[in-house]
């Protein structure tokens, strides 16, 4: 069995993607020891689908000595643990169609023009992690669709809600479900073996343009192969136990979002995953507001709509602050210190405001070992603007990836430094 695993892993490495294996000390004690030399990093991306009301989000002054705008006041107690960015965006237009570009900078319909398509930051991190954790990534939602997570093949990753998240993390499948999962993996593995065996002979008979299309198809097949190798060993491993009960769902935006932050903390604390995205929305009646988030976002500077946006978006920032509280209070048993020390939390959206602007994205980064406490203002002039994907690249390098480009980046984000450890 060991030889078979080694052969398959050698094949996967040959696809150009390094897949981390489950930690099994009996098979690779030296590899385990080596892996502990580098800090284990985590990333959490928080988004909504409408941007923010900018006048209540962006500080007026650059540097460390700035006054917190209204929407950011709920996170004031963590002022030294986060950075606000101004004038970063993806340099594209398209209103709501740009929401899915948040974590890549690439419009889905233009994905074929980029080496990794419109792959999102969380999925790039998940690919790097492989099967080290039970879930290479978790894509979550509260009261709105999560539109920001995309695989290398351009497939949007389905999201799960509060109840599904709890059950995925802590409820073990019964024997019958495990048997079905094993059968499904075996069946899929056999099919993929046949497909990949025949691929070379088929490819040799195709013209150049068809070979390019066929290469995309093969990448999708290899993606399934990787997922099987990643997921199969976890079938028999028991999930972590928790004293936390399953949270009720549908208790309102604030309570549901707070409960999700607590589950995110547990997911990181138990090392069930190291890459999480969460999109949160709004339900009419919450915060004493009647209406919809989309309607409020087309505010026209009307007092009622602006007040609604401040309440909704201030609530999102308050829950980010709650997540920071939780991570600061939890010991990082892998690295030492606290979970926040090695967890990056990014808040933002691929659309700047609900009025369809995509210029100057609302971006807030906390934790993860960066030097924080500033409002960083980048050039506003055309021709001098800095891509928001530079921030994404800096985060991926912090995560441990040795890459010099991601999405639409032109380099790492200057001025964003890591603390020395």
JOFENHU-V829058 format. One record per backbone hydrogen bond with DSSP energy under -0.5 kcal/mol. CO is the residue of the C=O (numbers start at 1). NH is the residue of the N-H. E is the energy in kcal/mol with one decimal. If there is no record, write none. Layout:
co=CO nh=NH e=E
co=CO nh=NH e=E
//
This chain:
co=1 nh=5 e=-2.4
co=2 nh=6 e=-2.3
co=3 nh=7 e=-2.6
co=4 nh=8 e=-2.3
co=5 nh=9 e=-2.4
co=6 nh=10 e=-2.1
co=7 nh=11 e=-1.9
co=8 nh=12 e=-2.2
co=9 nh=13 e=-2.1
co=10 nh=14 e=-1.4
co=11 nh=15 e=-0.5
co=12 nh=15 e=-1.3
co=12 nh=17 e=-0.8
co=13 nh=16 e=-1.5
co=17 nh=19 e=-0.6
co=18 nh=20 e=-0.6
co=20 nh=131 e=-2.5
co=22 nh=24 e=-0.7
co=24 nh=27 e=-1.5
co=24 nh=28 e=-2.2
co=25 nh=29 e=-0.6
co=28 nh=32 e=-2.0
co=29 nh=33 e=-2.0
co=30 nh=34 e=-2.2
co=31 nh=35 e=-2.3
co=32 nh=36 e=-0.9
co=33 nh=36 e=-0.6
co=34 nh=37 e=-1.7
co=35 nh=38 e=-0.7
co=39 nh=41 e=-0.5
co=42 nh=344 e=-2.7
co=43 nh=276 e=-2.4
co=44 nh=46 e=-0.5
co=44 nh=346 e=-2.8
co=45 nh=278 e=-2.7
co=46 nh=348 e=-2.0
co=47 nh=280 e=-2.3
co=52 nh=54 e=-0.9
co=53 nh=56 e=-1.4
co=54 nh=57 e=-1.7
co=54 nh=58 e=-2.2
co=56 nh=71 e=-2.2
co=56 nh=72 e=-0.6
co=63 nh=375 e=-1.7
co=64 nh=66 e=-1.5
co=69 nh=72 e=-0.8
co=69 nh=73 e=-0.8
co=70 nh=73 e=-0.9
co=72 nh=75 e=-1.8
co=73 nh=76 e=-1.8
co=75 nh=78 e=-2.0
co=76 nh=79 e=-1.9
co=78 nh=81 e=-2.9
co=79 nh=82 e=-0.9
co=81 nh=367 e=-2.1
co=82 nh=373 e=-2.3
co=83 nh=365 e=-2.3
co=84 nh=376 e=-2.9
co=85 nh=363 e=-0.7
co=86 nh=378 e=-2.0
co=87 nh=386 e=-0.5
co=88 nh=361 e=-2.4
co=89 nh=388 e=-2.6
co=94 nh=97 e=-1.9
co=95 nh=98 e=-2.2
co=96 nh=99 e=-1.6
co=98 nh=101 e=-1.9
co=99 nh=102 e=-1.5
co=101 nh=104 e=-2.1
co=101 nh=105 e=-3.0
co=103 nh=121 e=-1.6
co=104 nh=408 e=-1.2
co=107 nh=110 e=-2.1
co=108 nh=111 e=-1.4
co=110 nh=113 e=-2.0
co=111 nh=114 e=-2.0
co=114 nh=117 e=-1.9
co=116 nh=119 e=-1.7
co=120 nh=124 e=-2.2
co=121 nh=125 e=-2.4
co=122 nh=126 e=-2.2
co=123 nh=127 e=-2.2
co=124 nh=128 e=-1.6
co=125 nh=129 e=-2.2
co=126 nh=130 e=-2.7
co=129 nh=132 e=-1.5
co=130 nh=133 e=-0.5
co=134 nh=136 e=-0.6
co=138 nh=140 e=-0.6
co=138 nh=277 e=-2.3
co=139 nh=160 e=-2.1
co=140 nh=279 e=-1.6
co=142 nh=281 e=-2.5
co=143 nh=282 e=-0.7
co=145 nh=147 e=-0.7
co=148 nh=150 e=-0.6
co=149 nh=157 e=-2.4
co=150 nh=120 e=-2.1
co=151 nh=154 e=-2.0
co=155 nh=151 e=-2.4
co=160 nh=141 e=-1.8
co=161 nh=165 e=-2.4
co=162 nh=166 e=-2.0
co=163 nh=167 e=-2.2
co=164 nh=168 e=-2.4
co=165 nh=169 e=-2.1
co=166 nh=170 e=-2.4
co=167 nh=171 e=-1.7
co=170 nh=172 e=-0.7
co=174 nh=178 e=-2.2
co=175 nh=179 e=-2.3
co=176 nh=180 e=-2.1
co=177 nh=181 e=-2.2
co=178 nh=182 e=-2.4
co=179 nh=183 e=-2.3
co=180 nh=184 e=-2.5
co=181 nh=185 e=-2.5
co=182 nh=186 e=-2.5
co=183 nh=187 e=-2.6
co=184 nh=188 e=-2.6
co=185 nh=189 e=-2.7
co=186 nh=190 e=-2.1
co=187 nh=191 e=-2.1
co=188 nh=192 e=-2.6
co=189 nh=193 e=-2.2
co=190 nh=194 e=-1.8
co=191 nh=195 e=-2.4
co=192 nh=196 e=-2.8
co=193 nh=197 e=-1.7
co=194 nh=198 e=-1.9
co=195 nh=199 e=-1.0
co=196 nh=200 e=-0.6
co=198 nh=202 e=-1.8
co=199 nh=203 e=-2.8
co=200 nh=204 e=-1.9
co=201 nh=205 e=-0.5
co=202 nh=205 e=-1.2
co=203 nh=206 e=-1.5
co=207 nh=211 e=-2.4
co=208 nh=212 e=-1.7
co=209 nh=213 e=-1.7
co=210 nh=214 e=-2.7
co=211 nh=215 e=-2.3
co=212 nh=216 e=-1.5
co=213 nh=217 e=-1.8
co=214 nh=218 e=-2.6
co=215 nh=219 e=-2.1
co=216 nh=220 e=-1.6
co=217 nh=221 e=-2.0
co=218 nh=222 e=-2.9
co=219 nh=223 e=-1.9
co=220 nh=224 e=-1.7
co=221 nh=225 e=-2.1
co=222 nh=226 e=-2.7
co=223 nh=227 e=-2.0
co=224 nh=228 e=-2.1
co=225 nh=229 e=-2.2
co=226 nh=230 e=-2.5
co=227 nh=231 e=-2.8
co=228 nh=232 e=-2.4
co=229 nh=233 e=-0.6
co=231 nh=234 e=-1.4
co=232 nh=235 e=-1.7
co=234 nh=237 e=-0.5
co=252 nh=256 e=-2.8
co=253 nh=257 e=-2.6
co=254 nh=258 e=-2.2
co=255 nh=259 e=-2.4
co=256 nh=260 e=-2.0
co=257 nh=261 e=-2.1
co=258 nh=262 e=-1.7
co=259 nh=263 e=-1.8
co=260 nh=264 e=-2.6
co=261 nh=265 e=-2.1
co=262 nh=266 e=-1.8
co=263 nh=267 e=-2.7
co=264 nh=268 e=-2.1
co=265 nh=269 e=-2.8
co=266 nh=270 e=-2.4
co=267 nh=272 e=-2.5
co=267 nh=273 e=-1.0
co=268 nh=271 e=-1.1
co=272 nh=135 e=-2.7
co=274 nh=43 e=-2.3
co=275 nh=138 e=-2.1
co=276 nh=45 e=-2.8
co=277 nh=140 e=-3.2
co=278 nh=47 e=-2.6
co=279 nh=142 e=-2.3
co=283 nh=286 e=-2.4
co=285 nh=288 e=-1.1
co=286 nh=289 e=-2.1
co=289 nh=285 e=-3.3
co=289 nh=291 e=-0.5
co=292 nh=296 e=-2.4
co=293 nh=297 e=-2.3
co=294 nh=298 e=-0.9
co=295 nh=298 e=-0.7
co=297 nh=299 e=-1.3
co=299 nh=302 e=-2.3
co=302 nh=306 e=-2.6
co=303 nh=307 e=-2.4
co=304 nh=308 e=-1.8
co=305 nh=309 e=-2.2
co=306 nh=310 e=-2.3
co=307 nh=311 e=-1.9
co=308 nh=312 e=-2.6
co=309 nh=313 e=-2.9
co=310 nh=314 e=-1.9
co=311 nh=315 e=-1.6
co=312 nh=316 e=-1.5
co=313 nh=317 e=-2.1
co=314 nh=318 e=-2.2
co=315 nh=319 e=-1.8
co=316 nh=320 e=-1.7
co=317 nh=321 e=-2.4
co=318 nh=322 e=-1.9
co=319 nh=323 e=-2.1
co=320 nh=324 e=-2.2
co=321 nh=325 e=-2.4
co=322 nh=326 e=-2.4
co=323 nh=327 e=-2.6
co=324 nh=328 e=-2.5
co=325 nh=329 e=-1.3
co=327 nh=330 e=-0.7
co=327 nh=339 e=-1.0
co=327 nh=340 e=-1.1
co=330 nh=339 e=-2.0
co=331 nh=333 e=-1.1
co=332 nh=336 e=-2.6
co=337 nh=332 e=-2.5
co=338 nh=341 e=-0.6
co=338 nh=342 e=-0.6
co=339 nh=342 e=-1.0
co=340 nh=343 e=-1.3
co=340 nh=368 e=-2.3
co=342 nh=42 e=-1.9
co=343 nh=368 e=-0.8
co=344 nh=44 e=-2.9
co=345 nh=347 e=-0.5
co=345 nh=366 e=-2.5
co=346 nh=46 e=-3.7
co=347 nh=364 e=-2.2
co=348 nh=48 e=-0.7
co=352 nh=52 e=-2.5
co=353 nh=356 e=-1.2
co=356 nh=95 e=-0.7
co=357 nh=352 e=-1.3
co=357 nh=353 e=-1.6
co=361 nh=363 e=-0.8
co=363 nh=85 e=-2.0
co=364 nh=347 e=-3.1
co=365 nh=83 e=-2.8
co=366 nh=345 e=-2.5
co=367 nh=370 e=-1.0
co=369 nh=419 e=-3.6
co=370 nh=372 e=-0.7
co=374 nh=84 e=-2.1
co=374 nh=376 e=-0.6
co=375 nh=63 e=-2.4
co=375 nh=377 e=-0.6
co=376 nh=86 e=-2.5
co=376 nh=378 e=-0.5
co=381 nh=384 e=-1.8
co=381 nh=385 e=-0.6
co=386 nh=89 e=-0.8
co=387 nh=390 e=-1.6
co=388 nh=391 e=-1.1
co=388 nh=392 e=-1.2
co=389 nh=393 e=-2.4
co=390 nh=394 e=-2.2
co=390 nh=413 e=-0.9
co=391 nh=395 e=-2.1
co=392 nh=396 e=-2.2
co=393 nh=397 e=-2.5
co=394 nh=398 e=-2.1
co=395 nh=399 e=-1.9
co=396 nh=400 e=-0.9
co=396 nh=401 e=-2.2
co=397 nh=400 e=-0.8
co=401 nh=403 e=-1.2
co=406 nh=409 e=-2.1
co=412 nh=414 e=-0.7
co=413 nh=416 e=-1.4
co=415 nh=417 e=-0.8
co=417 nh=371 e=-3.1
//
